[in-house]
């Protein structure tokens, strides 16, 4: 594709809409489905722009074997308690409760669209909305046949919006503030990943729902396994970077998720734990949870958080300690679990159980089946290794990194300063977010992200109608945006003939090599795999300096084709997200999430000083971060 770039700047396409939805995952689909209900008859022009194709876009792209958030007979207040406990006591309870009270309607909608949901014997023909009892793998999780989950959900959003209002394969990389009001978003710019075109949109408001951040840290899978990850590799921190550079307040960006997964294939362990009741053991065959579980009850180090049901990070902590002390590897007793379940089953029922066990992976992590097949492992005959992965930044799964947003106004006890505007609007006027974008509000998962998109959609329409006569004026010219966005292309064209080997050049760096460099920095200094997730003030100081240098060098990235231009901009977004993450860990002088990361110079939970939200604000002009504490308020009683 390099040849086409010789002919000058791309074709620039400018469009004005009332509402722009950026992203095509579950949150964006939720907004796309819901928004037309409120916009009908208003004359509002709405558009959705997705980097990929909506059918297979976002974290659910490959499918899922369970919906992890469904209330059913449960109280949303208990859902808040569960999320609060797992996130070590600090959550925006108003936002979590808001999702909990609406999420079941979304799940009922999925079933109406054709998503197969497992039912208890006798209820197979009864829908959830009709009182059908689902098969639960845990208190909040229900089992599904979900290989086409995203396809089904995307179809609902596309039918609602209309394909004429959807632009696929356009990567939005930059938000633009208003010329007359720097605290207001007025536009967005990006480029086609298929054609030599650049798109600039003006709008009254937008939903930024472009997912979390993957490949910020060096992954466990390298070499032939490069590209394997637990979370989708196309989630490049764009939500966090674009929001921060637009002036949005970020929150809890020190939080990360380090999932324990089957080694090398990143296969999920949840169904094996919860549905099949499998046990994990150390290399000696011992139940290390029973042997060493009292360690996390140490109140001086872990506060009250190890006293009851330990959160996910504390369970990770036990696993990490076991490996550090030389009793690894960690093994899941898959054959033992299958044998125990089969004791009271007929041969036909055993066959069905085995099929369900395999389907758990075929629905969502086919690579795990490939690893097992390639290594001659039959999980019903021998145990499989489980290991903590590299860290991920996200706000929808078992993590709560993200953006500080305005919440609902009708939940008793909610501080007024938590509801300064429209529901799910950030501190930037007109900029909304959902799913991974919303901070301090984890455990939404797929159904909750879709629901949060629906909640945001209502706010978007109200905002657009309240500002119907306002005309956006971009603070930056089209020429300026083209110059910035296509900089990697021009760098390549200017210097490509300097050397005979295209990848070796003193004037530019390839996106692939810059990504390796970022991952090495974060891995070795910001609590990655290399240091057993440990860091300290001095290591963070070195990390800070190296990130400053890589930010400078990122301006020298090349793009020899559109694919590299995509990778270059993903890297730029990753660097901003990585820097924000590092700054928050540096600011929070405690180890709030042992098992996800450790501040070895403050290796304990300090509720007295740090039971608070950590918020940050980025100044794009000075490239400096301002961090501060925001008081935590508990709304739901213990």
VEXDRENNU-709025 format. One line per 4 residues: number of its first residue (from 1); for each residue y negated, x, z negated of C-alpha. Coordinates in pm, 1 decimal. Layout:
BEGIN
NUM> Y X Z; ...
REM end
This chain:
BEGIN
1> 0.0 0.0 0.0; -232.9 298.4 -36.9; -341.7 274.6 327.7; -506.9 -64.2 283.5
5> -740.7 77.6 19.1; -895.4 314.1 273.9; -1081.1 26.2 432.7; -1328.9 -15.9 148.8
9> -1380.7 -266.1 -127.0; -1160.3 -571.3 -173.0; -1252.4 -918.4 -59.3; -1442.3 -1080.4 -348.6
13> -1372.9 -1446.7 -418.9; -1609.3 -1621.5 -662.1; -1540.9 -1960.7 -811.2; -1703.7 -2178.8 -1075.4
17> -1495.5 -2410.7 -1293.4; -1556.2 -2587.8 -1622.1; -1244.7 -2459.7 -1802.0; -1031.6 -2154.8 -1721.8
21> -683.9 -2105.1 -1871.5; -579.7 -1737.6 -1862.6; -202.8 -1689.3 -1886.2; 114.7 -1869.4 -1789.8
25> 337.2 -1847.4 -2098.1; 421.0 -2115.2 -2352.0; 70.5 -2145.2 -2498.8; -94.6 -2166.3 -2155.1
29> 164.1 -2422.6 -2042.0; 97.4 -2627.3 -2354.8; -272.8 -2628.0 -2272.5; -205.1 -2703.8 -1905.0
33> 11.6 -3001.2 -1996.1; -217.5 -3145.9 -2262.7; -559.5 -3082.5 -2113.9; -544.3 -3346.3 -1841.6
37> -485.4 -3617.9 -2098.5; -831.3 -3548.3 -2247.0; -1005.2 -3451.5 -1922.7; -904.7 -3759.7 -1723.8
41> -1210.1 -3937.8 -1583.7; -1452.4 -3668.2 -1704.9; -1492.7 -3488.3 -1373.1; -1419.8 -3152.3 -1536.1
45> -1283.4 -2884.2 -1304.5; -993.6 -2695.5 -1465.1; -803.4 -2393.8 -1339.0; -509.2 -2187.7 -1468.4
49> -475.7 -1823.4 -1360.2; -154.4 -1631.7 -1429.0; -67.0 -1265.0 -1372.6; 287.0 -1368.4 -1275.3
53> 449.9 -1694.8 -1168.3; 455.4 -1965.6 -1434.3; 824.8 -2045.1 -1392.1; 916.8 -1705.7 -1537.7
57> 601.6 -1599.5 -1717.9; 561.9 -1507.7 -2082.8; 799.8 -1432.0 -2368.1; 1039.8 -1715.9 -2281.2
61> 1074.3 -1598.7 -1920.3; 1442.4 -1501.7 -1943.0; 1536.9 -1801.2 -2156.7; 1618.5 -1869.3 -2522.9
65> 1920.7 -1985.8 -2715.4; 1725.7 -2159.3 -2992.5; 1395.1 -2327.3 -3068.3; 1287.9 -2154.8 -3387.9
69> 1028.7 -2406.7 -3508.2; 1133.7 -2768.9 -3545.5; 1046.5 -2966.7 -3859.1; 1282.7 -3262.8 -3832.6
73> 1350.5 -3371.0 -4190.8; 1140.5 -3083.1 -4330.0; 788.9 -3101.0 -4472.6; 522.2 -2896.3 -4287.3
77> 405.9 -2776.6 -4630.8; 746.5 -2608.9 -4675.0; 702.8 -2450.5 -4333.1; 376.9 -2296.7 -4460.6
81> 558.9 -2164.1 -4768.8; 829.8 -2011.4 -4550.5; 580.1 -1838.5 -4319.5; 367.0 -1720.7 -4613.2
85> 667.8 -1568.6 -4788.9; 789.3 -1390.1 -4475.8; 441.7 -1250.6 -4403.4; 405.5 -1108.8 -4755.0
89> 167.7 -1367.8 -4892.4; -125.2 -1354.4 -4647.6; -160.6 -1629.9 -4386.5; -416.8 -1879.7 -4260.4
93> -233.5 -2177.6 -4406.6; -459.7 -2427.9 -4231.4; -349.8 -2298.6 -3891.0; 20.5 -2289.6 -3978.8
97> 13.9 -2640.3 -4126.2; -169.3 -2763.3 -3816.9; 114.4 -2638.5 -3595.8; 381.4 -2774.2 -3831.7
101> 250.1 -3129.6 -3828.6; 240.0 -3145.5 -3446.0; 528.0 -2926.7 -3326.7; 804.5 -3189.0 -3323.7
105> 621.5 -3393.2 -3062.3; 632.8 -3090.7 -2831.3; 1006.7 -3040.8 -2884.5; 1066.8 -3410.0 -2811.5
109> 870.0 -3360.5 -2491.4; 1092.9 -3067.7 -2389.4; 1401.7 -3283.1 -2435.7; 1240.6 -3561.6 -2234.3
113> 1187.5 -3312.2 -1950.9; 1557.4 -3222.3 -1953.8; 1603.4 -2934.0 -2199.5; 1960.2 -2957.0 -2339.7
117> 1949.9 -2956.6 -2720.5; 2273.0 -2921.5 -2918.4; 2358.6 -3226.4 -3130.8; 2585.0 -3290.4 -3427.1
121> 2919.7 -3462.5 -3351.2; 2858.2 -3831.6 -3287.2; 2491.0 -3778.4 -3194.7; 2547.2 -3617.9 -2853.9
125> 2394.1 -3910.9 -2664.3; 2103.0 -3957.8 -2902.3; 1769.4 -3784.2 -2843.1; 1580.8 -3617.1 -3128.2
129> 1305.1 -3877.7 -3104.7; 1572.0 -4146.4 -3150.3; 1708.1 -3988.2 -3467.2; 1964.4 -3754.8 -3307.5
133> 2067.1 -3477.3 -3545.9; 2037.4 -3126.6 -3392.6; 2270.5 -2835.2 -3459.4; 2067.7 -2608.4 -3683.9
137> 2123.0 -2234.0 -3708.9; 1878.0 -2224.7 -3999.3; 1638.2 -2451.5 -4179.9; 1378.8 -2436.0 -3901.4
141> 1588.9 -2339.9 -3597.4; 1779.2 -2567.6 -3358.7; 2024.3 -2453.0 -3091.4; 1960.3 -2519.4 -2721.6
145> 2102.6 -2434.8 -2379.2; 1784.0 -2255.7 -2286.7; 1840.9 -2037.4 -1982.1; 1596.9 -2265.3 -1792.1
149> 1372.0 -2339.0 -2090.5; 1059.4 -2182.2 -1939.1; 1126.6 -2327.7 -1596.0; 1138.8 -2677.6 -1747.4
153> 821.5 -2628.7 -1952.5; 630.2 -2474.0 -1660.8; 720.1 -2771.4 -1442.0; 563.7 -3006.0 -1697.2
157> 241.6 -2803.4 -1698.9; 230.6 -2774.0 -1319.2; 277.6 -3146.0 -1267.3; -0.8 -3218.3 -1514.2
161> -251.7 -2967.8 -1374.9; -157.0 -2995.4 -1007.0; -67.2 -2685.4 -804.9; -409.3 -2690.0 -641.3
165> -553.1 -2597.1 -983.0; -313.6 -2306.2 -1044.8; -363.4 -1950.4 -917.9; -58.3 -1728.8 -965.0
169> -28.3 -1350.5 -932.4; -390.0 -1279.9 -1029.6; -434.8 -1041.0 -1322.0; -749.6 -1119.1 -1523.5
173> -860.8 -790.5 -1679.6; -1217.1 -845.0 -1799.6; -1410.7 -1120.3 -1975.1; -1785.8 -1133.4 -1911.2
177> -2047.9 -1260.8 -2153.9; -2343.3 -1478.7 -2062.6; -2657.8 -1309.6 -1935.4; -2880.1 -1509.6 -2171.5
181> -2645.9 -1526.1 -2472.5; -2433.5 -1215.0 -2545.4; -2236.7 -1410.6 -2806.4; -2102.5 -1647.4 -2543.4
185> -1831.8 -1597.0 -2280.6; -1928.4 -1708.4 -1931.3; -1679.6 -1557.7 -1690.1; -1372.0 -1351.3 -1614.9
189> -1271.4 -1107.9 -1343.0; -938.7 -984.1 -1212.1; -746.9 -893.4 -901.5; -455.3 -1016.1 -696.3
193> -134.7 -820.1 -752.8; -26.6 -909.9 -397.4; -340.5 -898.2 -181.3; -653.2 -685.7 -147.4
197> -869.3 -944.4 -327.7; -1079.4 -954.9 -642.9; -1151.8 -1283.3 -820.8; -1454.9 -1368.1 -1034.7
201> -1464.3 -1696.2 -1224.6; -1758.4 -1859.9 -1400.9; -1688.2 -2127.5 -1661.5; -1816.5 -2315.9 -1962.4
205> -1517.0 -2213.8 -2174.8; -1175.9 -2055.1 -2141.8; -839.9 -2020.8 -2312.7; -720.4 -1660.3 -2340.2
209> -342.4 -1676.7 -2383.7; -201.7 -1362.2 -2223.6; 59.1 -1271.9 -2487.1; 103.4 -988.6 -2737.4
213> 153.3 -613.9 -2686.8; 469.1 -425.9 -2584.8; 516.1 -55.1 -2500.3; 230.1 50.9 -2725.7
217> 490.1 257.4 -2915.0; 759.3 479.8 -2769.5; 1067.8 258.2 -2734.5; 1419.3 339.6 -2847.7
221> 1541.9 291.8 -2491.4; 1432.0 589.1 -2280.5; 1555.8 754.7 -1963.4; 1785.5 513.1 -1780.6
225> 1697.2 248.8 -2040.1; 1320.4 271.3 -1984.0; 1182.1 -78.0 -1948.0; 1422.9 -234.7 -2193.6
229> 1244.0 -389.8 -2485.2; 1285.8 -684.8 -2716.7; 954.4 -847.8 -2622.5; 856.6 -882.9 -2253.4
233> 724.6 -558.6 -2109.0; 448.9 -734.7 -1914.1; 274.3 -829.4 -2240.5; 22.5 -546.6 -2248.2
237> -217.7 -644.2 -2526.7; -454.2 -805.4 -2276.0; -531.6 -1092.7 -2514.0; -638.8 -856.3 -2791.7
241> -823.6 -605.0 -2574.4; -1024.8 -854.9 -2370.1; -1116.0 -1058.9 -2678.4; -1219.1 -752.3 -2880.1
245> -1430.7 -612.1 -2595.8; -1596.7 -951.5 -2557.6; -1703.3 -940.5 -2925.1; -1435.4 -1156.2 -3092.7
249> -1345.7 -1085.1 -3455.1; -986.1 -963.2 -3485.5; -768.2 -1024.1 -3791.8; -454.2 -874.1 -3950.1
253> -409.9 -631.6 -3661.6; -232.0 -391.5 -3897.0; 60.6 -631.2 -3889.2; 341.8 -558.3 -3647.4
257> 693.8 -686.4 -3596.4; 991.8 -450.6 -3598.9; 1291.2 -669.9 -3513.4; 1643.4 -565.8 -3609.5
261> 1843.7 -607.0 -3289.6; 2174.8 -501.2 -3137.9; 2133.8 -138.7 -3039.3; 2031.4 -48.9 -2680.0
265> 2046.8 -402.9 -2540.7; 1798.9 -557.6 -2789.0; 2028.8 -858.8 -2819.4; 1925.3 -1116.3 -3082.0
269> 2101.0 -1119.3 -3419.1; 1962.0 -1450.6 -3548.5; 2240.6 -1678.1 -3427.3; 2505.4 -1433.9 -3549.8
273> 2341.6 -1424.2 -3893.4; 2257.7 -1791.0 -3927.3; 2503.0 -1985.9 -3711.0; 2809.4 -1760.9 -3719.2
277> 2744.0 -1626.2 -4074.7; 2808.8 -1263.2 -3976.2; 2751.0 -987.6 -4233.6; 2591.9 -647.5 -4180.8
281> 2740.1 -336.0 -4337.8; 2676.4 34.8 -4348.3; 2893.1 297.5 -4180.2; 3129.4 293.4 -4477.8
285> 3190.9 -77.7 -4438.0; 2988.2 -162.9 -4749.8; 2755.0 -460.8 -4794.4; 2444.4 -252.3 -4863.1
289> 2240.2 -564.7 -4940.8; 2452.5 -623.2 -5248.3; 2474.9 -254.2 -5337.6; 2103.6 -173.9 -5310.6
293> 1933.7 -514.4 -5305.6; 1783.0 -465.3 -5652.0; 1553.2 -197.7 -5507.8; 1324.0 -456.7 -5350.2
297> 1288.4 -633.3 -5688.1; 1079.2 -340.4 -5812.5; 757.8 -526.4 -5903.9; 551.8 -204.3 -5922.7
301> 619.3 -129.5 -5557.4; 693.9 -464.6 -5395.5; 507.7 -704.6 -5625.3; 658.9 -1050.8 -5646.0
305> 776.1 -1046.0 -5285.0; 1124.1 -908.0 -5353.6; 1197.8 -1148.0 -5637.7; 1299.9 -1455.9 -5438.2
309> 1417.2 -1475.4 -5076.9; 1312.5 -1139.1 -4929.4; 1098.5 -1148.1 -4616.3; 1214.0 -998.9 -4287.4
313> 1030.1 -671.0 -4343.6; 1202.4 -617.3 -4680.5; 1543.0 -675.6 -4524.3; 1444.1 -411.8 -4266.9
317> 1347.7 -181.8 -4552.9; 1701.1 -188.0 -4695.2; 1845.4 -109.1 -4352.4; 1603.1 179.4 -4296.5
321> 1675.4 326.9 -4642.1; 2048.4 307.9 -4575.9; 2012.1 505.4 -4252.7; 1767.1 758.5 -4400.1
325> 2009.0 828.7 -4683.7; 2290.7 901.0 -4439.2; 2504.6 589.1 -4468.4; 2450.7 463.8 -4114.4
329> 2504.0 331.8 -3863.7; 2435.7 -29.0 -3950.9; 2709.7 -252.8 -3813.9; 2736.0 -626.6 -3776.5
333> 3082.4 -755.7 -3852.3; 3106.1 -980.0 -3547.0; 3490.2 -988.4 -3541.7; 3502.2 -1076.7 -3911.7
337> 3260.8 -1365.3 -3860.3; 3457.8 -1499.1 -3563.9; 3789.0 -1468.3 -3748.0; 3657.9 -1650.4 -4053.6
341> 3518.6 -1935.6 -3845.5; 3846.2 -1957.0 -3651.7; 4056.4 -2004.2 -3967.1; 4005.0 -2381.2 -3959.0
345> 3988.0 -2421.9 -3579.9; 4226.1 -2508.9 -3301.9; 4271.9 -2255.9 -3018.1; 4051.0 -2477.0 -2799.3
349> 3775.4 -2479.9 -3062.4; 3800.7 -2101.0 -3096.3; 3752.8 -2065.0 -2719.9; 3446.5 -2289.9 -2739.3
353> 3307.7 -2079.8 -3026.2; 3351.3 -1759.2 -2825.7; 3172.9 -1920.1 -2532.0; 2882.4 -2015.7 -2758.4
357> 2863.9 -1660.6 -2893.9; 2838.2 -1517.6 -2540.6; 2594.6 -1786.5 -2431.5; 2359.2 -1680.0 -2709.2
361> 2299.8 -1362.6 -2505.8; 2338.0 -1497.2 -2154.5; 2062.4 -1748.9 -2234.7; 1808.1 -1485.4 -2333.2
365> 1921.4 -1118.5 -2332.8; 2157.7 -1057.2 -2045.0; 2109.1 -680.7 -2084.8; 2304.7 -697.2 -2410.8
369> 2607.8 -833.0 -2227.2; 2563.6 -546.8 -1978.8; 2559.7 -287.2 -2256.9; 2873.6 -430.4 -2415.6
373> 3054.3 -447.3 -2082.3; 2943.7 -93.3 -1990.1; 3067.1 46.5 -2323.2; 3392.3 -155.0 -2327.6
377> 3285.3 -341.2 -2642.4; 3425.3 -685.6 -2713.6; 3215.6 -819.0 -3003.9; 3497.4 -1048.3 -3118.7
381> 3719.1 -739.0 -3159.0; 3489.9 -464.8 -3291.8; 3157.5 -450.4 -3479.6; 2830.8 -376.7 -3297.6
385> 2546.3 -152.1 -3408.7; 2224.1 -310.7 -3531.5; 1905.1 -108.8 -3557.2; 1530.6 -173.0 -3608.7
389> 1340.3 -151.4 -3280.7; 1004.1 2.0 -3199.7; 700.4 -197.3 -3328.4; 543.0 -485.8 -3136.3
393> 201.5 -647.8 -3183.4; 215.7 -1026.7 -3172.0; 101.8 -1342.6 -3344.4; 359.2 -1602.7 -3250.5
397> 693.9 -1466.8 -3371.8; 754.0 -1300.7 -3712.9; 415.5 -1129.3 -3691.9; 53.9 -1232.3 -3744.4
401> -169.4 -988.9 -3554.3; -443.1 -1151.9 -3349.9; -787.8 -1306.3 -3333.4; -981.8 -1485.9 -3608.6
405> -1018.4 -1850.0 -3502.3; -1177.3 -2170.9 -3621.1; -923.4 -2416.2 -3760.3; -888.9 -2787.8 -3834.8
409> -1138.0 -2961.1 -4062.3; -912.5 -3219.7 -4229.8; -684.0 -3006.2 -4450.0; -790.6 -3028.1 -4817.8
413> -918.3 -2709.3 -4976.1; -986.6 -2528.0 -4648.7; -1296.4 -2304.6 -4680.9; -1587.6 -2420.6 -4465.5
417> -1614.3 -2074.6 -4311.1; -1267.5 -2121.2 -4158.1; -1392.1 -2412.2 -3945.6; -1713.8 -2297.4 -3779.3
421> -1646.2 -2455.2 -3440.4; -1386.2 -2618.5 -3223.9; -1019.9 -2586.5 -3322.0; -876.5 -2250.0 -3203.8
425> -1213.2 -2119.0 -3082.8; -1279.5 -1753.4 -3162.6; -1607.5 -1617.5 -3299.3; -1726.2 -1588.1 -2937.4
429> -1874.2 -1916.6 -2821.1; -1653.7 -2081.1 -2559.4; -1360.9 -1838.4 -2601.5; -1043.6 -2009.1 -2727.9
433> -697.2 -1866.2 -2784.8; -344.8 -1975.7 -2878.0; 7.8 -1839.9 -2926.6; 9.5 -1462.1 -2971.9
437> -370.3 -1466.9 -2964.6; -417.4 -1651.8 -3294.9; -408.7 -1411.7 -3589.0; -292.7 -1463.7 -3949.6
441> -62.9 -1744.2 -3832.4; 287.0 -1624.4 -3745.6; 620.9 -1802.0 -3710.1; 507.7 -2040.6 -3436.1
445> 765.0 -1909.9 -3188.1; 801.3 -2086.5 -2850.8; 753.7 -2448.5 -2956.9; 465.2 -2363.5 -3189.4
449> 286.8 -2161.0 -2921.4; 315.6 -2450.8 -2677.4; 184.5 -2681.4 -2951.5; -106.5 -2450.7 -3027.8
453> -196.2 -2452.4 -2658.0; -207.0 -2832.5 -2677.9; -432.0 -2816.3 -2986.5; -666.5 -2573.1 -2809.5
457> -675.5 -2792.4 -2497.4; -835.8 -3076.6 -2689.4; -1102.9 -2838.0 -2820.8; -1164.0 -2693.7 -2475.1
461> -1235.3 -3035.7 -2325.4; -1463.2 -3132.9 -2611.5; -1654.1 -2804.4 -2579.9; -1692.1 -2842.3 -2202.8
465> -1818.3 -3200.3 -2237.9; -2059.0 -3105.0 -2518.0; -2197.4 -2832.0 -2287.9; -2181.4 -3025.0 -1960.7
469> -2532.8 -2932.7 -1850.7; -2505.4 -2563.8 -1939.1; -2489.3 -2324.5 -1642.0; -2314.8 -1989.5 -1693.5
473> -2489.2 -1672.8 -1576.5; -2280.5 -1355.5 -1585.5; -2422.2 -1051.3 -1764.0; -2262.6 -829.6 -1498.2
477> -2291.6 -834.0 -1118.9; -2001.8 -874.1 -880.0; -2065.6 -521.9 -752.2; -2045.7 -381.6 -1104.0
481> -1715.7 -559.7 -1170.1; -1563.9 -440.3 -841.0; -1671.7 -84.8 -921.4; -1506.6 -94.8 -1262.9
485> -1188.2 -280.5 -1174.1; -1115.5 -74.1 -862.1; -1210.3 260.4 -1022.8; -843.4 381.0 -1030.5
489> -814.0 309.9 -656.9; -1127.5 505.4 -571.5; -1019.3 792.1 -797.8; -695.2 814.8 -602.9
493> -857.3 794.5 -259.3; -1118.0 1054.0 -351.2; -870.5 1314.1 -480.9; -529.9 1240.9 -321.8
497> -558.5 1518.6 -62.0; -647.4 1788.4 -317.1; -279.5 1868.7 -374.1; 34.6 1851.0 -162.4
501> 231.7 1670.6 -437.7; 83.1 1325.6 -492.1; 178.3 1307.0 -861.1; 35.8 1649.5 -954.8
505> -341.3 1652.6 -946.2; -606.8 1790.6 -1185.4; -841.1 1502.9 -1101.1; -627.4 1207.0 -1204.9
509> -334.7 1092.3 -1418.1; -75.2 837.5 -1310.8; -47.9 516.5 -1516.3; 314.5 602.3 -1597.9
513> 224.0 939.1 -1750.2; -70.6 795.1 -1942.3; 159.4 529.3 -2090.2; 404.4 797.9 -2203.6
517> 115.1 980.0 -2369.5; -7.2 669.6 -2552.5; 343.3 591.7 -2674.2; 390.0 946.9 -2804.6
521> 61.0 934.1 -2996.9; 139.5 599.7 -3159.6; 502.5 688.9 -3227.8; 428.2 1018.4 -3402.7
525> 107.6 934.5 -3591.5; 89.2 556.1 -3636.1; 424.4 481.8 -3800.1; 666.8 465.1 -3510.8
529> 1032.3 559.8 -3477.7; 969.9 935.4 -3496.7; 855.6 918.1 -3859.9; 1076.6 629.7 -3981.5
533> 768.2 401.4 -3954.4; 569.4 621.8 -4195.4; 208.3 734.6 -4175.3; -77.6 845.3 -4402.1
537> -452.0 903.7 -4394.9; -427.2 1248.6 -4235.1; -183.2 1134.0 -3966.9; -408.9 838.7 -3888.4
541> -706.1 1073.4 -3863.4; -520.2 1275.1 -3597.6; -415.1 951.5 -3426.0; -778.1 838.5 -3419.2
545> -890.2 1162.0 -3252.2; -611.2 1151.7 -2993.8; -684.7 786.5 -2911.0; -1049.8 875.4 -2853.7
549> -938.3 1137.4 -2603.7; -695.0 907.8 -2425.3; -968.3 641.9 -2396.8; -1181.2 899.3 -2215.3
553> -891.7 1011.7 -1997.5; -796.6 653.8 -1911.8; -1103.8 648.0 -1688.3; -923.1 908.5 -1475.1
557> -616.6 693.4 -1410.8; -522.9 663.0 -1045.4; -386.6 367.7 -848.9; -209.5 453.4 -524.4
561> -118.9 88.0 -468.3; -166.1 -255.8 -624.3; 128.9 -206.9 -855.4; -31.7 102.7 -1005.9
565> -362.7 -81.0 -1036.1; -175.7 -342.0 -1240.1; -19.2 -69.4 -1456.4; -352.7 108.6 -1499.3
569> -521.4 -201.4 -1637.6; -225.3 -286.5 -1858.1; -255.0 63.6 -2005.3; -625.7 24.7 -2066.7
573> -560.5 -297.8 -2256.6; -279.5 -131.4 -2452.8; -509.6 150.1 -2562.7; -767.8 -92.0 -2706.2
577> -493.7 -292.6 -2881.8; -339.4 30.5 -3014.8; -672.9 154.2 -3146.1; -738.0 -176.3 -3320.4
581> -391.7 -162.9 -3478.9; -445.8 194.6 -3597.9; -790.6 115.1 -3741.3; -651.2 -175.1 -3942.8
585> -365.9 34.5 -4088.4; -624.4 299.3 -4173.1; -846.6 42.7 -4343.3; -575.8 -135.3 -4547.2
589> -491.2 117.0 -4819.4; -154.9 -23.6 -4920.0; 190.5 -80.2 -4770.8; 176.8 -455.8 -4720.4
593> 479.9 -467.3 -4488.1; 748.0 -219.8 -4607.2; 1016.6 -212.2 -4339.2; 754.9 -259.6 -4065.6
597> 537.0 36.8 -4166.0; 468.4 256.6 -4469.3; 141.2 413.9 -4581.2; 310.5 695.5 -4774.2
601> -17.2 772.2 -4954.8; -34.5 407.9 -5073.2; 334.6 319.9 -5072.6; 319.1 -6.4 -5266.2
605> 187.0 -361.7 -5233.8; -150.9 -394.5 -5403.2; -229.5 -764.2 -5446.2; -521.3 -688.7 -5677.6
609> -725.6 -508.4 -5409.3; -563.1 -609.4 -5081.9; -445.6 -969.1 -5094.4; -703.3 -1051.0 -4829.8
613> -747.0 -1074.4 -4456.5; -859.6 -758.3 -4280.9; -1102.9 -838.7 -4001.9; -1261.9 -615.2 -3741.5
617> -1535.5 -623.3 -3480.8; -1555.4 -389.5 -3180.6; -1882.8 -276.5 -3026.8; -1815.5 -208.5 -2659.5
621> -2142.7 -19.5 -2615.8; -2083.2 231.4 -2897.4; -1700.4 202.3 -2880.2; -1691.3 180.7 -3260.5
625> -1504.4 -57.5 -3493.7; -1641.8 -229.7 -3801.3; -1377.5 -341.8 -4054.0; -1419.1 -568.8 -4353.5
629> -1225.4 -789.9 -4593.6; -1215.9 -1169.2 -4569.8; -1098.5 -1356.2 -4883.1; -752.8 -1512.1 -4880.2
633> -733.3 -1874.9 -4996.9; -403.4 -2046.8 -5077.5; -398.5 -2410.6 -4968.5; -34.4 -2507.0 -5027.2
637> 98.2 -2463.2 -5381.6; 400.3 -2239.3 -5445.9
REM end
